[in-house]
Amino acid sequence: MTRLCHLITSLDVGGAEQALLRLCRGLAARGYRQEVIVMLPPGAIAAALADAAIPVHSLGIRRGWPDPRGLWRLVRRLRRSRPDLMMTWMYHADLLGTLATPVCGVPHLVWNLRNTAIPDRRARVLVRILARLSRVPDLVIANSVAGQADHQAFGYRPRRWVCIRNGVDTERFRPADEPRAVLRQRLGLPPGGRLIGMIARFEPQKDHATFLAAARRFRALDPEAHFLLAGKGTEPDSRPFQAVLREHGLEGAVHGLGVRTDLRDLYNACDLASLSSAYGEGTPNVVLEALACGVPVVATDVGDCRAIIGPCGEVVAPRDPAALCAAWRRVLSEQLGAAARARAVAMFRDGATTGAYDDLLRNLLAAPSAGHDHPPRDQTPVACEET
């Protein structure tokens, strides 16, 4: 039985963490023995992993506090579990895993990139360090073609690139009429009123200001339109969130729901799903989930959104509320729900994503160990090999 160790920075609710959970479940069904090591104290996803009988171990590192003891704890854990392969998720885990695997004799190391470049100075310093180390892992997986391109521009030159986009559970996320009616009634929507939704934590990357500026424009044209926002920081009692609503004059028209687990019902209640991110996205889970529920999507042109959405919505330039509002109006005038569902099922099913990882890992484990040495740096960068 293959022993696979995942090292991830956090297990709070987020795109990378959700992707890890889905992959762990899928690989467990294919016979992998897995464990997850999280650098920070365990978050909400840890409980879901435990429910799937996948052990979670925390290194106990505090956010924002470099702690060399974390490396020693990781080394100790790896020497105990002796995995055949380590897969690291997100930058800090990439660095820590690269330092630990040679010491512990882990035969194979894989980095898993989950985003495009982030315009944060501290993150860029870390990315440039990782670029110099990028020949160490056996391969680097990117979840978007755009993510590979951005990291190549930063100097990443791995032995091998592979692109495996996120998948979506098309059995869980599917069209459903009853939840749609119930939630719209609970929100007090007028009959026939439009509902546009965005599920994203309230932070600069997601650029709620652009979404709300577009909502104000749309509301001026359609006074019965309402807007649904869910994710950490959109709670009704969040002062920063409510201050932004007041600034845009949208009190009563925007429904902030905070963190929710009934995402299928939220998507189904909406006529349109949107994502206004300014940067950083690779393959956004929320876009896939909305399409699987038969809901068209309008998103900003970040990451691989354009390739994912295809003809089932539109993409517009980031930070352009007028363009976002205009795209909402155009897409709402079309009947794209059935096509959105068909696209998700045909192209982004979770089973296909898990199968791609399974094939990749089995082929890697069948090959001789790369040894994590530092080969010459004259290899020409290759295009992302999509799986």
C-alpha positions in Angstrom: 0.0 0.0 0.0 1.4 3.4 -1.0 2.1 5.7 1.9 1.5 9.3 1.0 2.1 12.3 3.2 0.5 15.7 2.5 2.1 18.8 4.1 0.0 21.9 4.1 0.2 25.3 5.7 -3.3 25.6 7.0 -6.5 23.5 7.3 -8.9 26.5 7.5 -11.7 26.6 5.0 -10.2 27.7 1.7 -9.7 26.5 -1.9 -6.5 24.6 -1.4 -7.7 23.0 1.8 -10.9 21.9 0.1 -9.0 20.5 -2.8 -6.8 18.5 -0.5 -9.8 17.1 1.3 -11.4 15.9 -1.9 -8.1 14.4 -3.2 -7.5 12.6 0.1 -11.0 11.0 0.0 -10.6 10.0 -3.7 -7.1 8.5 -3.2 -8.2 6.7 0.0 -10.8 4.9 -2.1 -8.0 3.9 -4.5 -5.9 2.2 -1.7 -3.5 5.0 -0.6 -2.5 5.2 3.0 -2.4 8.9 3.8 -1.6 11.3 6.5 -1.9 15.1 6.6 0.6 17.3 8.4 -0.5 20.9 8.9 2.0 23.6 9.9 -0.5 25.7 11.8 -3.0 24.5 14.5 -5.7 22.4 12.9 -8.6 24.2 11.3 -12.1 23.2 10.2 -11.0 20.9 7.5 -9.1 18.7 10.0 -12.4 17.4 11.3 -13.6 16.4 7.8 -10.3 14.6 7.3 -10.7 12.7 10.6 -14.2 11.7 9.5 -12.6 10.2 6.4 -10.2 8.2 8.6 -7.2 10.3 7.5 -4.9 11.2 10.4 -3.9 14.8 10.9 -0.8 16.0 12.8 -0.1 19.6 13.6 3.4 21.1 13.8 2.0 23.8 16.1 3.6 26.7 14.4 1.9 30.1 15.1 0.9 32.2 12.2 3.5 35.0 11.6 6.0 33.5 13.9 9.0 31.6 12.3 9.6 28.6 14.5 12.6 26.3 13.7 11.1 23.7 16.0 8.5 23.1 13.3 11.2 21.6 11.1 12.4 19.2 13.8 8.8 18.1 14.5 8.2 17.5 10.8 11.5 15.4 10.6 10.5 13.4 13.6 7.0 12.7 12.2 8.4 11.7 8.8 11.0 9.3 10.3 8.1 7.7 12.2 5.7 7.3 9.3 8.3 6.8 6.5 6.1 7.8 3.5 6.9 6.8 0.0 6.1 10.3 -1.2 5.5 13.7 0.2 3.2 16.3 -1.5 3.4 19.9 -0.3 0.6 22.4 -0.6 1.3 26.2 -0.6 4.5 28.1 -0.4 5.5 27.7 3.3 4.9 23.9 3.1 6.9 23.7 -0.1 9.9 25.2 1.7 9.6 23.2 4.9 9.0 20.0 3.0 12.0 20.6 0.7 14.2 21.1 3.8 12.9 18.0 5.6 12.6 15.3 2.9 16.4 14.7 2.3 17.1 14.4 6.0 14.3 11.8 6.4 15.1 9.8 3.2 11.6 10.4 1.7 12.1 9.0 -1.8 9.9 11.5 -3.7 8.8 15.1 -3.3 6.0 16.8 -5.3 5.0 20.5 -5.0 1.4 21.4 -5.6 0.9 25.1 -6.7 -2.6 26.4 -6.1 -2.5 30.0 -7.3 -1.2 32.5 -9.7 1.4 35.1 -8.5 0.4 37.2 -5.5 1.5 40.9 -5.3 2.6 40.7 -1.7 6.2 41.6 -1.0 6.8 39.0 1.7 5.2 36.3 -0.5 7.4 37.4 -3.4 10.5 36.9 -1.3 9.5 33.4 -0.5 8.5 32.6 -4.1 12.0 33.8 -5.3 13.6 31.5 -2.7 11.4 28.6 -3.9 12.3 29.4 -7.5 15.9 28.6 -6.7 14.9 25.3 -5.1 12.4 24.3 -7.8 14.7 21.7 -9.4 14.6 19.7 -6.1 11.2 18.2 -6.3 10.5 15.3 -8.7 7.8 17.4 -10.3 5.6 20.5 -9.7 1.8 20.3 -10.2 0.0 23.5 -11.1 -3.8 23.7 -10.8 -3.9 26.2 -13.7 -2.0 27.0 -16.9 -1.9 30.7 -15.7 -0.3 29.6 -12.4 2.5 27.8 -14.2 3.2 30.8 -16.5 3.4 33.2 -13.5 5.8 31.0 -11.6 8.0 30.4 -14.6 8.2 34.2 -14.8 9.5 34.2 -11.2 12.2 31.7 -12.2 10.6 28.3 -11.5 12.5 25.7 -13.5 11.3 22.3 -12.2 12.3 18.9 -13.7 8.7 18.5 -14.9 5.5 20.5 -14.9 2.1 18.9 -14.8 -1.2 20.8 -14.9 -4.2 19.2 -13.1 -7.1 21.5 -12.6 -9.4 21.2 -9.6 -12.4 18.9 -9.9 -15.9 19.2 -8.5 -18.2 16.7 -6.9 -21.0 16.7 -9.5 -23.2 14.5 -7.4 -23.1 16.9 -4.4 -23.2 20.1 -6.6 -26.2 19.7 -8.9 -29.4 21.6 -9.8 -32.1 21.6 -7.1 -35.4 23.4 -7.2 -36.6 23.0 -3.6 -33.6 24.6 -1.9 -33.8 27.5 -4.4 -37.4 28.3 -3.5 -36.8 27.9 0.3 -33.8 30.1 0.5 -35.1 32.9 -1.8 -38.3 33.0 0.4 -36.1 33.2 3.5 -34.2 36.1 2.1 -37.4 37.9 1.3 -36.8 38.2 -2.4 -39.7 39.5 -4.5 -41.2 37.0 -7.0 -39.0 37.1 -10.1 -36.3 39.2 -8.4 -32.8 38.6 -9.6 -30.3 37.1 -7.2 -26.5 37.4 -7.9 -24.2 35.6 -5.6 -20.5 35.4 -4.7 -19.0 32.9 -2.3 -15.6 34.2 -1.2 -13.9 35.2 2.1 -13.8 39.0 2.7 -10.3 39.9 1.9 -8.4 42.1 -0.7 -7.7 39.3 -3.1 -11.5 38.7 -3.7 -12.1 42.5 -4.2 -15.6 42.8 -2.8 -15.4 46.5 -3.4 -15.6 45.9 -7.2 -18.5 43.4 -6.7 -20.4 45.9 -4.6 -19.7 48.8 -7.0 -21.1 46.7 -9.8 -24.1 45.7 -7.6 -24.9 49.4 -7.0 -24.9 50.0 -10.8 -27.0 46.9 -11.4 -29.5 47.9 -8.6 -30.0 51.3 -10.3 -31.2 49.5 -13.4 -33.0 46.7 -11.6 -34.3 47.9 -8.2 -35.6 44.5 -7.3 -32.3 42.8 -7.7 -30.6 41.3 -4.6 -27.1 40.0 -3.9 -25.9 37.1 -1.8 -22.4 37.0 -0.2 -21.0 34.1 1.8 -17.6 33.4 3.2 -15.5 34.3 6.2 -15.9 38.0 7.0 -19.3 38.4 5.4 -21.2 37.8 8.6 -24.1 40.2 9.4 -22.3 41.4 12.5 -19.0 42.1 10.8 -18.3 45.8 11.2 -15.8 46.1 8.3 -18.3 44.3 6.0 -21.2 46.4 7.0 -19.2 49.5 6.6 -18.5 48.6 3.0 -22.2 48.0 2.4 -23.1 51.4 3.8 -20.4 53.0 1.7 -22.1 51.6 -1.4 -25.7 52.3 -0.2 -26.6 48.6 -0.4 -28.1 47.9 3.0 -31.1 45.6 2.6 -30.1 44.6 -0.9 -27.0 42.5 0.1 -27.4 39.4 2.2 -24.2 38.6 4.1 -24.3 35.0 5.3 -20.8 34.4 6.7 -19.3 30.9 6.5 -21.8 28.3 5.3 -21.8 24.6 4.6 -24.9 24.5 2.5 -23.2 25.7 -0.6 -25.2 23.7 -3.1 -28.4 25.4 -1.8 -26.7 28.9 -2.1 -25.7 28.3 -5.7 -29.1 27.0 -6.6 -30.8 30.0 -5.1 -28.9 32.3 -7.4 -29.6 33.3 -11.0 -26.0 34.0 -11.6 -22.7 33.4 -9.7 -19.9 35.8 -9.8 -16.2 36.2 -8.7 -14.6 39.6 -8.6 -11.0 38.5 -7.6 -8.3 41.0 -8.5 -5.4 38.4 -8.5 -4.1 35.1 -7.2 -6.7 32.6 -8.5 -5.7 29.4 -10.2 -8.8 27.2 -10.7 -11.4 28.6 -8.4 -13.6 26.0 -6.7 -16.5 28.3 -6.6 -16.6 28.7 -10.4 -16.7 24.9 -10.8 -19.3 24.4 -8.1 -21.6 27.0 -9.6 -21.4 25.5 -13.1 -22.1 22.0 -11.7 -25.3 23.5 -10.1 -26.4 24.7 -13.5 -25.6 28.4 -12.7 -23.8 30.5 -15.2 -20.8 32.5 -14.0 -19.3 36.0 -14.6 -15.8 36.3 -13.3 -12.8 38.5 -13.6 -10.1 37.3 -16.0 -7.7 35.8 -13.4 -6.1 32.4 -13.3 -7.8 30.0 -15.7 -11.4 31.4 -15.3 -11.7 32.1 -19.0 -10.9 28.5 -20.0 -13.1 27.1 -17.3 -16.2 29.2 -17.9 -16.0 29.0 -21.7 -19.4 29.7 -23.3 -21.3 29.4 -19.9 -20.8 33.0 -18.8 -18.3 35.8 -19.3 -15.0 37.0 -18.0 -14.1 40.7 -17.6 -11.1 42.7 -16.6 -10.4 42.9 -12.9 -11.3 46.0 -10.9 -13.8 47.2 -13.5 -17.3 47.5 -11.9 -18.9 48.8 -15.1 -17.7 45.9 -17.1 -18.8 43.4 -14.4 -22.3 44.9 -14.2 -22.7 44.9 -18.0 -21.6 41.3 -18.2 -24.2 40.4 -15.5 -26.9 41.9 -17.6 -25.8 40.1 -20.8 -25.5 36.7 -19.1 -28.8 37.0 -17.2 -30.5 37.6 -20.6 -29.4 34.1 -21.8 -30.4 30.6 -20.9 -27.1 28.9 -20.0 -28.0 26.7 -17.0 -28.1 23.4 -18.8 -24.9 24.1 -20.7 -23.2 25.1 -17.5 -24.1 21.8 -15.8 -23.1 19.7 -18.9 -19.7 21.5 -19.1 -18.9 20.7 -15.4 -19.9 17.1 -15.8 -18.0 16.6 -19.0 -14.8 18.5 -18.1 -14.3 18.8 -14.3 -15.7 15.8 -12.5 -13.8 15.0 -9.3 -13.3 11.4 -10.3 -11.3 12.4 -13.4 -9.1 14.7 -11.3 -8.4 12.0 -8.7 -7.7 9.6 -11.5 -5.2 12.0 -13.0 -3.4 12.3 -9.6 -3.5 8.5 -9.2 -1.9 7.8 -12.6 0.7 10.5 -12.1 1.7 9.3 -8.6 1.9 5.6 -9.6 4.1 6.4 -12.5 6.3 8.6 -10.3 6.6 5.9 -7.6 7.5 3.3 -10.3 10.4 5.4 -11.5 13.8 5.7 -9.7 14.0 8.3 -7.0 15.2 11.7 -8.2 17.3 11.9 -5.0 16.5 15.6 -4.5 19.8 16.7 -5.7 20.4 19.9 -7.6 20.9 19.1 -11.3 22.3 21.6 -13.8 20.1 24.7 -14.3 20.3 24.7 -18.1 17.0 22.9 -18.8 14.6 24.7 -21.1 11.3 25.4 -19.4 8.5 23.2 -20.8 4.8 24.0 -21.3 2.4 22.8 -18.7 1.6 19.1 -19.4 -2.2 19.0 -18.8 -3.5 15.8 -17.3 
